[in-house]
Amino acid sequence: MPLLESGENYLETILVLTKKNGSVRSIDVAESLQFTKASVSRAMSILKRDNYIIMNPDGFIVLTKEGQKKAAAVYDRHVTLTQFITDILGVDEKIAEKDACRIEHIISPETFAGIKAHLAAKKK
């Protein structure tokens, strides 16, 4: 089943919180995204069903290999798009963050590859 934008946002949040805190529970995700516990619980059930996460007996969320792969791809798009929008287009970072968060879910692989290549060429 294809992952929807909301699912990608949850996986990205789990990844970021894991990097920041070392471990993640549903309440951490709810607080980070400012969602209700019930909404996050439902989303975690779906991500678990689709094999993107594992909930261990202590309630900690762990990304599966597939979940890690998907979360890393979404995070890479987010970081790269934010950098492109700020560095190349000169847009304020807060606005760039918001726009990147929306664009990261719909950008084609070809366009994203072009943006990455452009940023890499600028670094040389």
NUBAZA-423831 format. One record per residue: residue number from 1; x, y, z of N, C-alpha, C in turn; residue in one letter. Coordinates in steps of 0.02 Angstrom, whole numbers, plus 50000, padded with zeros to 5 digits. Example, Ala and Ser with C-alpha at 12.3 -4.5 7.8 and 13.67 -1.06 7.14 Angstrom:
{k=1	n.x=50660	n.y=49716	n.z=50390	ca.x=50615	ca.y=49775	ca.z=50390	c.x=50660	c.y=49835	c.z=50390	r=A} $
{k=2	n.x=50642	n.y=49888	n.z=50354	ca.x=50684	ca.y=49947	ca.z=50357	c.x=50645	c.y=50002	c.z=50394	r=S} $
END
This chain:
{k=1	n.x=50042	n.y=49941	n.z=50000	ca.x=50000	ca.y=50000	ca.z=50000	c.x=50045	c.y=50062	c.z=50000	r=M} $
{k=2	n.x=50032	n.y=50110	n.z=49954	ca.x=50075	ca.y=50170	ca.z=49952	c.x=50066	c.y=50213	c.z=50015	r=P} $
{k=3	n.x=50121	n.y=50243	n.z=50034	ca.x=50122	ca.y=50284	ca.z=50094	c.x=50097	c.y=50354	c.z=50076	r=L} $
{k=4	n.x=50049	n.y=50379	n.z=50114	ca.x=50022	ca.y=50445	ca.z=50103	c.x=50067	c.y=50498	c.z=50135	r=L} $
{k=5	n.x=50054	n.y=50561	n.z=50119	ca.x=50093	ca.y=50617	ca.z=50146	c.x=50096	c.y=50616	c.z=50222	r=E} $
{k=6	n.x=50039	n.y=50603	n.z=50253	ca.x=50038	ca.y=50602	ca.z=50326	c.x=50083	c.y=50547	c.z=50354	r=S} $
{k=7	n.x=50083	n.y=50489	n.z=50322	ca.x=50126	ca.y=50435	ca.z=50343	c.x=50200	c.y=50453	c.z=50336	r=G} $
{k=8	n.x=50216	n.y=50486	n.z=50281	ca.x=50285	ca.y=50509	ca.z=50271	c.x=50305	c.y=50559	c.z=50326	r=E} $
{k=9	n.x=50259	n.y=50603	n.z=50344	ca.x=50273	ca.y=50652	ca.z=50397	c.x=50285	c.y=50617	c.z=50464	r=N} $
{k=10	n.x=50246	n.y=50566	n.z=50479	ca.x=50256	ca.y=50529	ca.z=50541	c.x=50324	c.y=50494	c.z=50541	r=Y} $
{k=11	n.x=50342	n.y=50461	n.z=50486	ca.x=50406	ca.y=50427	ca.z=50482	c.x=50464	c.y=50476	c.z=50489	r=L} $
{k=12	n.x=50459	n.y=50532	n.z=50455	ca.x=50512	ca.y=50583	ca.z=50460	c.x=50518	c.y=50608	c.z=50532	r=E} $
{k=13	n.x=50462	n.y=50619	n.z=50565	ca.x=50463	ca.y=50642	ca.z=50634	c.x=50494	c.y=50590	c.z=50680	r=T} $
{k=14	n.x=50477	n.y=50528	n.z=50670	ca.x=50506	ca.y=50474	ca.z=50711	c.x=50582	c.y=50472	c.z=50701	r=I} $
{k=15	n.x=50604	n.y=50479	n.z=50639	ca.x=50676	ca.y=50479	ca.z=50624	c.x=50711	c.y=50537	c.z=50660	r=L} $
{k=16	n.x=50684	n.y=50596	n.z=50652	ca.x=50714	ca.y=50656	ca.z=50682	c.x=50716	c.y=50650	c.z=50759	r=V} $
{k=17	n.x=50660	n.y=50629	n.z=50788	ca.x=50658	ca.y=50623	ca.z=50861	c.x=50705	c.y=50568	c.z=50886	r=L} $
{k=18	n.x=50712	n.y=50515	n.z=50848	ca.x=50758	ca.y=50461	ca.z=50867	c.x=50830	c.y=50488	c.z=50866	r=T} $
{k=19	n.x=50847	n.y=50526	n.z=50815	ca.x=50914	ca.y=50555	ca.z=50811	c.x=50926	c.y=50604	c.z=50869	r=K} $
{k=20	n.x=50875	n.y=50641	n.z=50886	ca.x=50880	ca.y=50692	ca.z=50939	c.x=50880	c.y=50662	c.z=51009	r=K} $
{k=21	n.x=50835	n.y=50615	n.z=51022	ca.x=50824	ca.y=50590	ca.z=51089	c.x=50848	c.y=50519	c.z=51102	r=N} $
{k=22	n.x=50862	n.y=50482	n.z=51049	ca.x=50883	ca.y=50413	ca.z=51056	c.x=50826	c.y=50363	c.z=51056	r=G} $
{k=23	n.x=50768	n.y=50384	n.z=51079	ca.x=50709	ca.y=50340	ca.z=51079	c.x=50647	c.y=50383	c.z=51072	r=S} $
{k=24	n.x=50593	n.y=50352	n.z=51049	ca.x=50532	ca.y=50388	ca.z=51034	c.x=50471	c.y=50348	c.z=51056	r=V} $
{k=25	n.x=50424	n.y=50383	n.z=51086	ca.x=50359	ca.y=50354	ca.z=51103	c.x=50306	c.y=50394	c.z=51065	r=R} $
{k=26	n.x=50246	n.y=50367	n.z=51064	ca.x=50191	ca.y=50401	ca.z=51029	c.x=50179	c.y=50471	c.z=51056	r=S} $
{k=27	n.x=50186	n.y=50480	n.z=51121	ca.x=50175	ca.y=50546	ca.z=51152	c.x=50225	c.y=50597	c.z=51125	r=I} $
{k=28	n.x=50286	n.y=50575	n.z=51112	ca.x=50337	ca.y=50620	ca.z=51084	c.x=50318	c.y=50643	c.z=51014	r=D} $
{k=29	n.x=50291	n.y=50597	n.z=50975	ca.x=50269	ca.y=50613	ca.z=50908	c.x=50210	c.y=50661	c.z=50911	r=V} $
{k=30	n.x=50163	n.y=50648	n.z=50956	ca.x=50104	ca.y=50691	ca.z=50964	c.x=50125	c.y=50762	c.z=50983	r=A} $
{k=31	n.x=50171	n.y=50767	n.z=51030	ca.x=50194	ca.y=50834	ca.z=51051	c.x=50231	c.y=50869	c.z=50996	r=E} $
{k=32	n.x=50273	n.y=50834	n.z=50960	ca.x=50312	ca.y=50864	ca.z=50906	c.x=50268	c.y=50890	c.z=50850	r=S} $
{k=33	n.x=50218	n.y=50851	n.z=50831	ca.x=50175	ca.y=50870	ca.z=50776	c.x=50114	c.y=50910	c.z=50799	r=L} $
{k=34	n.x=50105	n.y=50915	n.z=50864	ca.x=50047	ca.y=50949	ca.z=50894	c.x=49982	c.y=50916	c.z=50871	r=Q} $
{k=35	n.x=49982	n.y=50849	n.z=50874	ca.x=49923	ca.y=50809	ca.z=50858	c.x=49898	c.y=50777	c.z=50922	r=F} $
{k=36	n.x=49836	n.y=50753	n.z=50920	ca.x=49809	ca.y=50719	ca.z=50978	c.x=49840	c.y=50649	c.z=50984	r=T} $
{k=37	n.x=49840	n.y=50623	n.z=51045	ca.x=49865	ca.y=50556	ca.z=51056	c.x=49826	c.y=50505	c.z=51016	r=K} $
{k=38	n.x=49761	n.y=50516	n.z=51009	ca.x=49719	ca.y=50469	ca.z=50972	c.x=49738	c.y=50468	c.z=50898	r=A} $
{k=39	n.x=49752	n.y=50526	n.z=50869	ca.x=49773	ca.y=50529	ca.z=50798	c.x=49839	c.y=50492	c.z=50788	r=S} $
{k=40	n.x=49885	n.y=50504	n.z=50833	ca.x=49951	ca.y=50472	ca.z=50828	c.x=49944	c.y=50397	c.z=50838	r=V} $
{k=41	n.x=49904	n.y=50376	n.z=50885	ca.x=49893	ca.y=50305	ca.z=50897	c.x=49867	c.y=50270	c.z=50835	r=S} $
{k=42	n.x=49819	n.y=50301	n.z=50802	ca.x=49791	ca.y=50272	ca.z=50741	c.x=49845	c.y=50268	c.z=50687	r=R} $
{k=43	n.x=49883	n.y=50321	n.z=50679	ca.x=49936	ca.y=50322	ca.z=50629	c.x=49989	c.y=50269	c.z=50643	r=A} $
{k=44	n.x=50006	n.y=50261	n.z=50707	ca.x=50056	ca.y=50210	ca.z=50725	c.x=50030	c.y=50140	c.z=50709	r=M} $
{k=45	n.x=49966	n.y=50129	n.z=50719	ca.x=49936	ca.y=50064	ca.z=50702	c.x=49943	c.y=50050	c.z=50627	r=S} $
{k=46	n.x=49931	n.y=50100	n.z=50587	ca.x=49936	ca.y=50093	ca.z=50515	c.x=50008	c.y=50081	c.z=50494	r=I} $
{k=47	n.x=50054	n.y=50120	n.z=50522	ca.x=50125	ca.y=50112	ca.z=50505	c.x=50151	c.y=50043	c.z=50528	r=L} $
{k=48	n.x=50126	n.y=50020	n.z=50584	ca.x=50144	ca.y=49953	ca.z=50608	c.x=50116	c.y=49899	c.z=50562	r=K} $
{k=49	n.x=50053	n.y=49907	n.z=50543	ca.x=50021	ca.y=49859	ca.z=50498	c.x=50059	c.y=49854	c.z=50432	r=R} $
{k=50	n.x=50082	n.y=49911	n.z=50408	ca.x=50116	ca.y=49914	ca.z=50343	c.x=50192	c.y=49901	c.z=50348	r=D} $
{k=51	n.x=50214	n.y=49881	n.z=50408	ca.x=50283	ca.y=49861	ca.z=50420	c.x=50334	c.y=49918	c.z=50414	r=N} $
{k=52	n.x=50315	n.y=49978	n.z=50433	ca.x=50362	ca.y=50033	ca.z=50435	c.x=50391	c.y=50043	c.z=50504	r=Y} $
{k=53	n.x=50355	n.y=50022	n.z=50555	ca.x=50378	ca.y=50029	ca.z=50625	c.x=50364	c.y=49965	c.z=50664	r=I} $
{k=54	n.x=50399	n.y=49960	n.z=50720	ca.x=50386	ca.y=49909	ca.z=50770	c.x=50376	c.y=49946	c.z=50835	r=I} $
{k=55	n.x=50326	n.y=49926	n.z=50873	ca.x=50316	ca.y=49953	ca.z=50940	c.x=50342	c.y=49901	c.z=50989	r=M} $
{k=56	n.x=50394	n.y=49918	n.z=51027	ca.x=50420	ca.y=49867	ca.z=51074	c.x=50376	c.y=49865	c.z=51137	r=N} $
{k=57	n.x=50384	n.y=49815	n.z=51179	ca.x=50340	ca.y=49807	ca.z=51237	c.x=50339	c.y=49867	c.z=51284	r=P} $
{k=58	n.x=50391	n.y=49908	n.z=51284	ca.x=50394	ca.y=49967	ca.z=51328	c.x=50360	c.y=50028	c.z=51296	r=D} $
{k=59	n.x=50333	n.y=50019	n.z=51235	ca.x=50299	ca.y=50074	ca.z=51201	c.x=50344	c.y=50117	c.z=51158	r=G} $
{k=60	n.x=50406	n.y=50097	n.z=51149	ca.x=50451	ca.y=50135	ca.z=51106	c.x=50441	c.y=50116	c.z=51034	r=F} $
{k=61	n.x=50446	n.y=50166	n.z=50990	ca.x=50436	ca.y=50156	ca.z=50919	c.x=50505	c.y=50148	c.z=50886	r=I} $
{k=62	n.x=50511	n.y=50095	n.z=50846	ca.x=50573	ca.y=50082	ca.z=50810	c.x=50556	c.y=50076	c.z=50736	r=V} $
{k=63	n.x=50593	n.y=50111	n.z=50694	ca.x=50583	ca.y=50105	ca.z=50622	c.x=50609	c.y=50038	c.z=50598	r=L} $
{k=64	n.x=50571	n.y=50004	n.z=50556	ca.x=50596	ca.y=49944	ca.z=50523	c.x=50645	c.y=49965	c.z=50469	r=T} $
{k=65	n.x=50676	n.y=49917	n.z=50437	ca.x=50722	ca.y=49933	ca.z=50382	c.x=50687	c.y=49974	c.z=50328	r=K} $
{k=66	n.x=50627	n.y=49952	n.z=50310	ca.x=50587	ca.y=49988	ca.z=50260	c.x=50567	c.y=50058	c.z=50286	r=E} $
{k=67	n.x=50548	n.y=50062	n.z=50349	ca.x=50529	ca.y=50126	ca.z=50379	c.x=50588	c.y=50174	c.z=50381	r=G} $
{k=68	n.x=50646	n.y=50148	n.z=50398	ca.x=50708	ca.y=50188	ca.z=50400	c.x=50724	c.y=50215	c.z=50331	r=Q} $
{k=69	n.x=50719	n.y=50171	n.z=50281	ca.x=50733	ca.y=50190	ca.z=50212	c.x=50686	c.y=50247	c.z=50189	r=K} $
{k=70	n.x=50622	n.y=50238	n.z=50202	ca.x=50572	ca.y=50288	ca.z=50181	c.x=50582	c.y=50353	c.z=50219	r=K} $
{k=71	n.x=50592	n.y=50349	n.z=50285	ca.x=50602	ca.y=50409	ca.z=50326	c.x=50664	c.y=50447	c.z=50304	r=A} $
{k=72	n.x=50718	n.y=50411	n.z=50290	ca.x=50780	ca.y=50443	ca.z=50268	c.x=50771	c.y=50479	c.z=50201	r=A} $
{k=73	n.x=50732	n.y=50449	n.z=50156	ca.x=50720	ca.y=50480	ca.z=50091	c.x=50679	c.y=50544	c.z=50099	r=A} $
{k=74	n.x=50628	n.y=50542	n.z=50141	ca.x=50587	ca.y=50602	ca.z=50153	c.x=50628	c.y=50656	c.z=50186	r=V} $
{k=75	n.x=50668	n.y=50638	n.z=50235	ca.x=50711	ca.y=50686	ca.z=50270	c.x=50762	c.y=50717	c.z=50222	r=Y} $
{k=76	n.x=50791	n.y=50676	n.z=50179	ca.x=50838	ca.y=50702	ca.z=50129	c.x=50805	c.y=50753	c.z=50083	r=D} $
{k=77	n.x=50745	n.y=50737	n.z=50061	ca.x=50708	ca.y=50785	ca.z=50018	c.x=50695	c.y=50850	c.z=50057	r=R} $
{k=78	n.x=50675	n.y=50843	n.z=50120	ca.x=50660	ca.y=50902	ca.z=50161	c.x=50722	c.y=50947	c.z=50169	r=H} $
{k=79	n.x=50777	n.y=50917	n.z=50188	ca.x=50839	ca.y=50955	ca.z=50200	c.x=50864	c.y=50986	c.z=50135	r=V} $
{k=80	n.x=50864	n.y=50947	n.z=50082	ca.x=50889	ca.y=50971	ca.z=50017	c.x=50845	c.y=51027	c.z=49990	r=T} $
{k=81	n.x=50780	n.y=51019	n.z=49993	ca.x=50734	ca.y=51071	ca.z=49969	c.x=50739	c.y=51134	c.z=50010	r=L} $
{k=82	n.x=50746	n.y=51127	n.z=50075	ca.x=50753	ca.y=51186	ca.z=50118	c.x=50817	c.y=51223	c.z=50099	r=T} $
{k=83	n.x=50871	n.y=51187	n.z=50090	ca.x=50934	ca.y=51218	ca.z=50070	c.x=50928	c.y=51253	c.z=50003	r=Q} $
{k=84	n.x=50897	n.y=51220	n.z=49955	ca.x=50888	ca.y=51250	ca.z=49889	c.x=50847	c.y=51314	c.z=49892	r=F} $
{k=85	n.x=50793	n.y=51312	n.z=49929	ca.x=50749	ca.y=51370	ca.z=49933	c.x=50783	c.y=51428	c.z=49969	r=I} $
{k=86	n.x=50822	n.y=51413	n.z=50020	ca.x=50856	ca.y=51468	ca.z=50056	c.x=50917	c.y=51492	c.z=50018	r=T} $
{k=87	n.x=50961	n.y=51446	n.z=49998	ca.x=51026	ca.y=51465	ca.z=49969	c.x=51020	c.y=51490	c.z=49897	r=D} $
{k=88	n.x=50979	n.y=51458	n.z=49858	ca.x=50975	ca.y=51475	ca.z=49787	c.x=50921	c.y=51528	c.z=49774	r=I} $
{k=89	n.x=50864	n.y=51520	n.z=49807	ca.x=50809	ca.y=51566	ca.z=49794	c.x=50809	c.y=51625	c.z=49843	r=L} $
{k=90	n.x=50846	n.y=51620	n.z=49897	ca.x=50852	ca.y=51676	ca.z=49944	c.x=50791	c.y=51686	c.z=49988	r=G} $
{k=91	n.x=50752	n.y=51634	n.z=49999	ca.x=50692	ca.y=51639	ca.z=50039	c.x=50710	c.y=51630	c.z=50113	r=V} $
{k=92	n.x=50674	n.y=51665	n.z=50156	ca.x=50683	ca.y=51659	ca.z=50229	c.x=50678	c.y=51585	c.z=50250	r=D} $
{k=93	n.x=50719	n.y=51566	n.z=50298	ca.x=50722	ca.y=51495	ca.z=50318	c.x=50656	c.y=51467	c.z=50345	r=E} $
{k=94	n.x=50619	n.y=51506	n.z=50383	ca.x=50554	ca.y=51481	ca.z=50409	c.x=50506	c.y=51467	c.z=50352	r=K} $
{k=95	n.x=50504	n.y=51511	n.z=50304	ca.x=50460	ca.y=51501	ca.z=50246	c.x=50485	c.y=51441	c.z=50205	r=I} $
{k=96	n.x=50550	n.y=51438	n.z=50196	ca.x=50580	ca.y=51382	ca.z=50158	c.x=50564	c.y=51315	c.z=50191	r=A} $
{k=97	n.x=50567	n.y=51312	n.z=50257	ca.x=50551	ca.y=51250	ca.z=50294	c.x=50479	c.y=51229	c.z=50280	r=E} $
{k=98	n.x=50433	n.y=51276	n.z=50285	ca.x=50362	ca.y=51261	ca.z=50273	c.x=50351	c.y=51237	c.z=50202	r=K} $
{k=99	n.x=50380	n.y=51273	n.z=50154	ca.x=50371	ca.y=51254	ca.z=50084	c.x=50403	c.y=51187	c.z=50069	r=D} $
{k=100	n.x=50462	n.y=51175	n.z=50095	ca.x=50496	ca.y=51111	ca.z=50084	c.x=50455	c.y=51054	c.z=50111	r=A} $
{k=101	n.x=50423	n.y=51066	n.z=50168	ca.x=50382	ca.y=51013	ca.z=50199	c.x=50323	c.y=50994	c.z=50155	r=C} $
{k=102	n.x=50298	n.y=51041	n.z=50118	ca.x=50242	ca.y=51025	ca.z=50073	c.x=50267	c.y=50996	c.z=50007	r=R} $
{k=103	n.x=50321	n.y=51024	n.z=49981	ca.x=50347	ca.y=51002	ca.z=49916	c.x=50376	c.y=50932	c.z=49919	r=I} $
{k=104	n.x=50407	n.y=50914	n.z=49975	ca.x=50443	ca.y=50851	ca.z=49981	c.x=50400	c.y=50790	c.z=49965	r=E} $
{k=105	n.x=50335	n.y=50797	n.z=49970	ca.x=50290	ca.y=50740	ca.z=49960	c.x=50267	c.y=50732	c.z=49888	r=H} $
{k=106	n.x=50275	n.y=50784	n.z=49848	ca.x=50248	ca.y=50781	ca.z=49780	c.x=50301	c.y=50790	c.z=49725	r=I} $
{k=107	n.x=50361	n.y=50808	n.z=49744	ca.x=50413	ca.y=50820	ca.z=49694	c.x=50431	c.y=50755	c.z=49658	r=I} $
{k=108	n.x=50441	n.y=50760	n.z=49593	ca.x=50460	ca.y=50700	ca.z=49554	c.x=50533	c.y=50682	c.z=49568	r=S} $
{k=109	n.x=50550	n.y=50619	n.z=49561	ca.x=50620	ca.y=50599	ca.z=49570	c.x=50667	c.y=50636	c.z=49522	r=P} $
{k=110	n.x=50643	n.y=50650	n.z=49462	ca.x=50685	ca.y=50685	ca.z=49412	c.x=50700	c.y=50757	c.z=49434	r=E} $
{k=111	n.x=50648	n.y=50792	n.z=49456	ca.x=50659	ca.y=50861	ca.z=49478	c.x=50703	c.y=50863	c.z=49540	r=T} $
{k=112	n.x=50691	n.y=50817	n.z=49586	ca.x=50732	ca.y=50815	ca.z=49646	c.x=50805	c.y=50801	c.z=49630	r=F} $
{k=113	n.x=50816	n.y=50755	n.z=49584	ca.x=50885	ca.y=50739	ca.z=49563	c.x=50918	c.y=50801	c.z=49532	r=A} $
{k=114	n.x=50880	n.y=50839	n.z=49494	ca.x=50906	ca.y=50900	ca.z=49464	c.x=50925	c.y=50952	c.z=49517	r=G} $
{k=115	n.x=50884	n.y=50959	n.z=49568	ca.x=50898	ca.y=51006	ca.z=49622	c.x=50961	c.y=50984	c.z=49660	r=I} $
{k=116	n.x=50967	n.y=50919	n.z=49674	ca.x=51026	ca.y=50893	ca.z=49708	c.x=51089	c.y=50906	c.z=49666	r=K} $
{k=117	n.x=51084	n.y=50893	n.z=49602	ca.x=51141	ca.y=50904	ca.z=49557	c.x=51161	c.y=50978	c.z=49556	r=A} $
{k=118	n.x=51111	n.y=51021	n.z=49554	ca.x=51124	ca.y=51093	ca.z=49553	c.x=51160	c.y=51114	c.z=49618	r=H} $
{k=119	n.x=51136	n.y=51091	n.z=49675	ca.x=51169	ca.y=51108	ca.z=49738	c.x=51240	c.y=51080	c.z=49742	r=L} $
{k=120	n.x=51250	n.y=51019	n.z=49717	ca.x=51317	ca.y=50989	ca.z=49718	c.x=51364	c.y=51029	c.z=49674	r=A} $
{k=121	n.x=51341	n.y=51052	n.z=49616	ca.x=51383	ca.y=51091	ca.z=49571	c.x=51402	c.y=51158	c.z=49602	r=A} $
{k=122	n.x=51356	n.y=51187	n.z=49641	ca.x=51369	ca.y=51251	ca.z=49673	c.x=51423	c.y=51246	c.z=49727	r=K} $
{k=123	n.x=51429	n.y=51186	n.z=49757	ca.x=51478	ca.y=51175	ca.z=49810	c.x=51550	c.y=51170	c.z=49782	r=K} $
{k=124	n.x=51556	n.y=51152	n.z=49719	ca.x=51622	ca.y=51143	ca.z=49689	c.x=51656	c.y=51208	c.z=49675	r=K} $
END
